[in-house]
Structure formats: C-alpha cells, structure tokens
Amino acid sequence: MIFSLFGRGADIDARKRTFLAIGSFLLPLLVWCLVSYAPFVWHPKVLVTDPGGVDYFQVDMLVDKAMFKDEVANMEQSHLALPVGRPSNPIYLPAPDDVAKAFYNGFVHPPKSTDVPSMPASLWHSVQIIFWGFLISSLIGVPLGIVSGTYNLVGRLNEPFIEFFRYLPAPAFGALAVAILGIYDGPKIAIIVIGTLFQQVLIIANTTRKLETTLIEAARTLGSKNLKLLSTVVVPGILPDLYRDQRILLGWAWTYLIVAELIGTSSGITWFITQQARYQHFDNVYAAIMTIGIIGFGTDLVLGRLGRRLFPWDRTQDRQ
Amino acid sequence: MNLIEPMLPSYLDQSDEVRARFERIRQREVILEVRKLGKRYRSPQGEIEALRGIDFSVRRREFVCVIGPSGCGKSTLIRILAGLDKHTSGEALLDGKPITGPGQDRGMVFQGYSLFPWLTVKKNVMFGPRMKGEGHDQAERDAKLWLELVGLEKFADAYPHQLSGGMRQRVAIARALVNQPRILLMDEPFGALDAQTRAKMQTHLIDIWKNIDVTVLFITHDLDEAIYLADRILVLKAHPGEVQEVIEVPVPRPRTPGQFNSPEFRATKARLEALIHPAPEPLPEDEQAVKPHMIRFTDVHDNVE
C-alpha cells in the first residue's frame, strides 16, 4: 500500500497529478496559516490593544512576551490599570489574510500620490526590463549557440572564453554598467543580458550538438547543404528543445532582476519592495514577492502549453 | 549434412535461364565503378584500415547486396559511396564521374529511418525536390506520386512518429526515390523490423525495383535477405575489409518466398555461411568475467525439465 505512493511519474494519472500539484501549493500555505492563526505555535510578541497604566505602551504596539508579562506584574504591584494585548507574530511575518488584502489593495486601489510607487506600475517597469534584457540576450545568444553547436570550429573558438566569462558574477559588472550606460534602465538591462547570455550560448550549443547526425546526413544525401542545411534541418530539428531551453533561461533572467534593479537608481518592483520594507509594510512586501512568483510561474505554464501546440511532433513532451 | 543431401548442387551452377539473365545484365552499362578503394583512419587504438583494395562494379538496374561479418566496413563502404565519408585511396565513379560528396544522383536509406520528425510524411518526401529548387506544387505532385507507389498516400499528413517501423521505412524509400537517383544505397534498411514486416518489405522492394529504373546497392547481415533480393552478392571479410568473393545468385527470378528451400538457394546459403563463418568471436573481456554460479533455490523434487 505505502509503496504505491512511490510510483514512477508515468503511473500517476492526470487527475492525481492535478491534485498533487494543488497540494504542493496548499501545504506551505497550510503551514503559514498554522503559524499565523494558531496562537500556541509561535507568537513570540504581544500586540497591545489597551496600554492600561503603562506609559510607553501604545495601541497596536508590538512588544516581547516577557516584557509584556513584566509590565503586567508591575501594574499589578502599583495597582494601576492592566495593559491588554493578544499574542502576535513579529511584524515581518504578516498573516495570509493581511497579505491577501495588501495584494488586492495593491492592484485595485493603487496609491494616488506619485512619490510612493504603485505595485502595478512597478511591476510593469520590471517586466519591461526583463523583456528587453532577455530579447537582447536571445538575439545574440541563440544564433551564436546554434552556430557554435553546428560548426565545431566556431564552437572551439568561442566556448572556452564564454565558459570563463559565465563564472564572473553579473552583479560585479554593475558599477561598470552604470559608468557606461548611465543610471536608468540601461545598466539594469545590461546586467540581465550578462547574467543570461553566456549560459544561453553554452546551453543552446549543447542542445544543437544533440541533434541526431543521421538527420543531417540524410538531408545531405537529399541535396541540402551549407546555410540551407542550417535553416531546413538544424533549426527545425532542435526547435522544441530550443524552446524548452529558452523557458528555463527566462526563469534565470528573472532571478537577476532584483540585483539588476538595485543598480543605478532603484526602480521597478525592487524599489517598491525596499520602500514598503522601509515603512514596515511587510504585507505589501510579501504581496510583491508573490506577484513576481505568480508572473514567472504563470508565463512558464502558458509557454509550456503553447509549446505543446507549436510542436505536435515532439515526443519528449508526452513524458512531462 | 552431406550424407542426407548428397544432391545439393554447387552455387556456381546456373540454369540456362539464369545464365542468360546474367549475360543480359553484362550487356548493360556500368553505373557504379569502384576501383582499389581503401579507407584508413586514426582512432585511439592507432591507425585502422577499414577498407582495402575494394574492386567491383554495378550495372544499370542490377541489385547488388553487400554482406560481411561485423567490422568488415560495409557501412563505411556505403557511406563513402553516398559521399558522407571520404576514402583515402582508389576511386569510386558514378557514371564515370568521381564521387566527391553527397548528391541527389545517389539516394540513401538508413537503418534508423532518419525521417525528419518535424515534417509530415508528405513534406518529408517533398524535401529532396524542394532542395533541387522545385516549386511547392511541383514538389507536392512528385511526393504524392511516390507516396502512392509505396502505398502511403493515406498517411500523407501524418507525422513520422505516428507510423510503424515498416511504414517509416516506406517513407524513407519514397523520399530517396523521389529524386530519381541513379543508384539507391540502402544501409541495412530492414535491420530494425520484425520478421514479418521485414519479409513484406523485401517483397515490396523487389516490386519497386522491377518497376523503376533504379540500381540498388543493399547492405545486410542477413544471408537469406541477401540471396532473396540480390543478383549478385559482394562478400566482404573483416580487418581489413576486403572483397572475398562476388557471388552470382543462381536462384531464378521472379523470386518468391517459396524459393527459400530450393537447392540453389540452400547451396548459395551454404557457400555464404562458409565464407562469413559465423566465427565464434572472442567475447569482450567484461563478458568473459561473467561466470554464473548456479545455486538451487527450489525444492529438489520440483523439476521443470
């Protein structure tokens, strides 16, 4: 019985798979709810609802449990009004419903004043940075990767250097990028390009090399050569794998976003997050972080679906 | 063996009909001529001579099979003829012109089908004509014609992965033939098929060959297949690959599966077996190390044999 739970991927039917997928999201949410709503799990602080006789207590103030206890004892001794409060978690761990409210308010009632960034505007700015960074990286990386994978000579010429370069951490180029490209979006896009491009060339070159040589040979016996061979056999042959690589690389581009946006003038979702954290609006911080996750994961899901439409002949997708 | 069948004729004996047929073949022009062809290459184990002094010629509409033990270089030979590998000595001439690279005058069918998985059956067949510079409509007409010939017109819009092995190989044959090559090179094309499909494909190939002006050079390691299909069989030996004998198959045409038991067929097969010697090849070292030590795990009286 217990062994049936450890079945191989192929044995799990579609309904079970959906169920498990939903479960994988519900489980962490459940833990979060438990920590937030069950007072006996953690709650190391006390939220003051009535300061009583304690002169430095205020409504909505968070104090340590031990300190609250001491003050209650003090007030009892001096026969003053007792402070009232309820157990609470630290400010940096808001409850799920607070985050949900922040999420809703962030999109439905964005702030009116211009000096506070709104979540949708910040996100849109970030998405644009990712888009341009990934586009520029792909325009260079994809053709270079395919050519390196097809022609050994080209591959041998550039891959050792790229292999070296990809170990240089992209954020290390931040100052340089600002010096060259100014303080606005230029250096941010550059960091994403630097972070993605070098991996991209190597991964795509590798994918290209994995194309069956007999397909190229068959095409040659059928009269295809040189550039024609590249456009009629190599590119269509690797397209499904190339698409999959690009999906993974897009995920990497997102991971460089936060660092990139800290360079020069802070902007986009990163600026939103740092601003909100400064005012201790941690519910907004969580909402913003989750939105990044939702956008990233959502795009990948959509692209995955699209891939199945685009490449009906691709057999490896059946196994996913 | 000989005591039971003292009457097995020599494989060199040809009936008048068969002799006359070979006489007619010899009248035809030479399509492929291979002269003193050799191939050496460097490998981590040192320099290897894959082929040495290969000499033979194939005449128009002749069906020649190449057979030999593993490592005799039969695949290397056909790859050189297809232009996919370079030879290091001698020459290979197609219609008197030396072969320098792949070309549409030679069609190739691979063992692994190597159909383009992203193209439908029809588009796979259209690939050659399109490379030749034919327009889409002309190429499509050609493709339809050849798909009909291999009996797959109903599957024109299917993808290769939706077809069975036999059907895929039919597509591969149509794809090679649509260019109307002078010679069709086939590298163990039916090696991956099950016995029944393989027999069907052999008969089908003979039908195609009978109806089309095409010469076939066919590599196989299956003796029956070679005798069933070929006019002549080129027998290679290994290390280095050299021509051991060229056998004129004495089995009369038209060939039918019923001939597998005819005396000519069996005599030819006996000769091939003697030449190729299913030699007890020394097992690789890691195989030699495997020595099962049988322990009885069942009741002593519980015997199955």
Chai-1 contact restraints between the chains, C-beta under 6 A:
chainA,res_idxA,chainB,res_idxB,connection_type,confidence,min_distance_angstrom,max_distance_angstrom,comment,restraint_id
A,T214,B,F110,contact,1.0,0.0,6.0,A-B,restraint_1
A,T214,B,G112,contact,1.0,0.0,6.0,A-B,restraint_2
A,T214,B,S114,contact,1.0,0.0,6.0,A-B,restraint_3
A,L215,B,S114,contact,1.0,0.0,6.0,A-B,restraint_4
A,E217,B,L84,contact,1.0,0.0,6.0,A-B,restraint_5
A,A218,B,S114,contact,1.0,0.0,6.0,A-B,restraint_6
A,R220,B,P102,contact,1.0,0.0,6.0,A-B,restraint_7
A,T221,B,A82,contact,1.0,0.0,6.0,A-B,restraint_8
A,T221,B,P102,contact,1.0,0.0,6.0,A-B,restraint_9
A,T221,B,M108,contact,1.0,0.0,6.0,A-B,restraint_10
A,L222,B,F127,contact,1.0,0.0,6.0,A-B,restraint_11
A,L222,B,G128,contact,1.0,0.0,6.0,A-B,restraint_12
A,L222,B,M131,contact,1.0,0.0,6.0,A-B,restraint_13
A,G223,B,Q104,contact,1.0,0.0,6.0,A-B,restraint_14
A,G223,B,G128,contact,1.0,0.0,6.0,A-B,restraint_15
A,G223,B,M131,contact,1.0,0.0,6.0,A-B,restraint_16
A,G223,B,K132,contact,1.0,0.0,6.0,A-B,restraint_17
A,S224,B,M131,contact,1.0,0.0,6.0,A-B,restraint_18
A,P236,B,W118,contact,1.0,0.0,6.0,A-B,restraint_19
A,W313,B,P117,contact,1.0,0.0,6.0,A-B,restraint_20
A,W313,B,W118,contact,1.0,0.0,6.0,A-B,restraint_21
A,W313,B,Y159,contact,1.0,0.0,6.0,A-B,restraint_22
A,R315,B,H161,contact,1.0,0.0,6.0,A-B,restraint_23
